[in-house]
Amino acid sequence: MENSWKMEEFTATQIHKNQDEGKMVVPSYQRGFVWKKEQENELIDSIKKGLPFGSMLLYKDENKGNYRIIDGLQRSITIYKFIENPSKYFNADDIQDEVIEKIYKITGLQANKTTVKEKIINIIIDWIKEDYETMEDISGMQYRDGADKIAEEISTLKGKEKEVAELLKPMLQNFISTCTKMAGTKIPAIVIFGDEDALPVIFERINSKGLQLTKWQIYAATWSDDKIKINEDLRKIINYNMERFDTMNVDDNIQFDDEISTSELINNGVNTFQLIFGFGKLISNEFPQLFTPKNKPTDVESIGFNLVNACLAYKSSEIKNLNRNLKKELKNDKNINLFLEKIRECIKFVDGAIATTTKFKSNVRNNATPIHTEMQICSLIASVFIRKYVKIKTNDEDQIIKREINLEEESQGWREYKKAFQENALKTYLMDILQINWRGSGDRRLNNIILNEDYYTKEVSKEELTQVLNIWYENMKVERKEYQKVTTPKEAERAILNIIYANQFTAADQIDGTYYDIEHLATKELMKNQLARFNLNGENVRLPISAISNLCFLREDLNRKKKGKIIYQMEGEDLQKIETKYTFTKEKDLEWIQDFTSSKDEFIKSYYKFIDERYLLLKEKLMEALYNKTAKDTILSEQLTLEEI
């Protein structure tokens, strides 16, 4: 059908009436009233003053006999709300200063002029809002009632109500006139006729330049046509979408072009945006240690979109076409459902392979953020999925020219890949964190890794990892100059400690109710007190207090008990057990921190000696955990994978 358009005008009253009668409806993807009160007031003020305020874009549905609001939703809702209850928009700007000045003068009061005038203004505003809600109410406004309200609050105006009413009359008549004018204000609209399949494209072009919509809002609009039926195993996707719809703040009187209900989404299916939105919520809540779910039901979990796109082996720049590519590569609803289930399986596999860093207690307490970036974990999962189910053919320029996705069976060589991944992925994962390889958006790196079959399976030698670790440690010592403000343990420190202590702890330690803190052996309090001795005379003595080798895991109860002391200043504790399991120290290692007679040079030398020697010990334990796997390590890894810790 050929498309055409023409200009029309609707009065504010007509927009209100059309919306009430269901003749002007909102597409479901437009759910969510996003304007703030200030923006509403600004539009109403523009209309009051006769200033331009934009137009609406409507689609005339000849079959249903209604208009769909394609653009201008916020304006139409604000206009609707004004016609419904204009007194909500009555404010101090509608009150004339000279009127309030005259009323104040007849009060006879001599003091607190500003306070009294503000009180009069507030009485008038409250009276209007409480007694005159509708257009009909306002047209029959009684000025004497307002004068009576003011006199009730300001006793010196008793007996002068008629005079006050005469002062209020012209000002309130002006407000009544403004409301009448608003009701008849003509709002320009471009009305489109013809093929509705063009609407998503129109919506995208309008908003891609503009403006305030996020890419997710544009996807919600432009991916709204396809319908995909969800299997029982993925039914939570529908639940997450219903939570999103229920939470969106839209005026109750606004009518949508289609009803959205659980049964509707089950029977007729979800569109592509709803599918991936819900899938992102699903995996984020299933694997919070990997993805950190967002709090609000309306928040988009970008991992869903990035991961689905990457598992299809498309570049990040192609995510805008994900709706088309999903259908192109997977063909039908059955394959799309199976595709998402296989991604979940790959997530579980990756989670098990790096479990010592993702499910270790320090990561799951208090919703700690993951050690990795979103694109890093996406690259791990997508690499596994592609090697297991996707065959890729590239040209000489490493551009993908063909994809073959077979979800029914594992690809040839998968078992060898699986074994190599389990052996090496954690080491590569750690090296990437130490080298901050995923800084920035990570898009380009993700694209490259998708094509690199052995990125997570190539052997990482102990010598290679040691070199990277040493460089990171030396750089950290140079960069961190701390005194009053001490850096919170970063991703690298957390990763190293998790791996070391996961190898120290038993499976029983992991699933008991004990909490652990990352604590400083030479405590922050003692270090600050020591450095204060040297900084009294304006010196600038700072040390890497947050160095990895000054950190350990310590049971929460022990840490709270010792407060700012070192462990050797505590009484009644089994210090040998604490040394063996947590601190890897001896009492002599920390004697220097208690010596407040040492010189500046002696103290600095002692601190660096302590952290350098303990770094060698931690490095040895890290290499033991990564390269000398024992039966206990295997059991712990399996326990971490299976238990919800």
C-alpha angles and dihedrals in degrees: 000000000000117000124228138163143198139185119256135169129224126189117229088249091053091051090051092047094045092051091047091052095044093248092120112044138174123237110242093244089062092066113132125071101224105173119109123224091260091057091050091050091049092055093047090048091051091052091046091053095044093246122149113265107175133261139265129247114217135179116214109219102204093189096054096031095231142106123245116213105230097167131007097049094141092050093047093049092048091050090048091051092049094052089044094051115000094173089071087071096047107112144151091289089067092057118086116227094217091057092053090046091054093048090050092052093056091051086074090218117145104189138055092025095167093048093048093048091050089050092053091050092050092048091054093047093048092047093052094047094047101042105030113048104145135049089249091053092050094049089059096045116156111213093196089063089061091049090051090052091052093047091051089060099037109046096195088069093061107123091020097080094114091054092048091049091054089053092049095046102080093042093050092043086057090054091049089050091050091052091049090049091049091052090055097040111127116229114202117229136184107220117202122204129189135034112026091199087081093061098088090052091049091049092050093049093049094050103033090077096039144064158283103014119106120227088255091059090050091049090049088058102038097042094052103105107069119081120208121184115224125225121232092254091060097040092119087074087071092047092054091051092050090051088052093051093045092051098048112107107234125150109264092232095058113105123213127214092242136021117246117206136146092256090047092054092044095049101036100027136234127279121246095265092050090047096054094036089056093042090054090052091046098054093039091057094041092050107027090157088064104036112018103225117234119243105233122072088224095053114108117232099218090195089076093059096039094047097046090048092048094047088056085055095241125142119255090249088064095061090100088067095045093115091059096039092051091057093039095055101034101033101198146032094259092058093044091055091046090047092057092046091052090051089054090052090052091049089055091049094050091045089056093047093055096028095127089067101033104040100029112121096255089061101050099044117101092354093290112198117251119267091232133062121250093253092049094055089041090056092052094051096041091049091055093045094049094047090049102043112008132074113200128197118195135186127232090279093056092251116145110244099168139023127191114191116193112178096172098072141019117260121252111275094024095125092054090046091050093053093047091047092053090050100046113017095085091052093050089045090054094046091052089053093047091050094041088232093161098057114136123018094325092214097126093044091050091050091052095047092052087064095041106087097189102039093112097027103050113110115263109205123217089240093054094049092044091054092051091046093050093050091049092049095049092047090049092054091052097044100046112076104166136174120136095006116052122192117247111240108278131215095276094052092046092049094050094046092046092053094046097046095041085062090049097047126073124229087256090057089054098054101038121098097257120125124208134207129207100236137183114242091206090044123231091239094054093042092051091048091050094047090047088066091063098037095057092094096050095272119148105225111164131161137187094263091165093056113144090241091059091056134085141160113257131179110262094236092052092047093051091047097052094043108177095351129099117250092257091063091061124095131214097025131120096247094180091059091047091050093048098044105029121010105030088209143118125222093253090059090071103035091106093063091063095050109097093174097067120112122245093258093046092050094048091048091049093050095050091046090053097049094041093052093045091047089060089053093048091047090053091050091047092053090047090053093048102038108025103057115184134189088264091056092052092049091048092049091051091046091051091050096049103036123077097226 
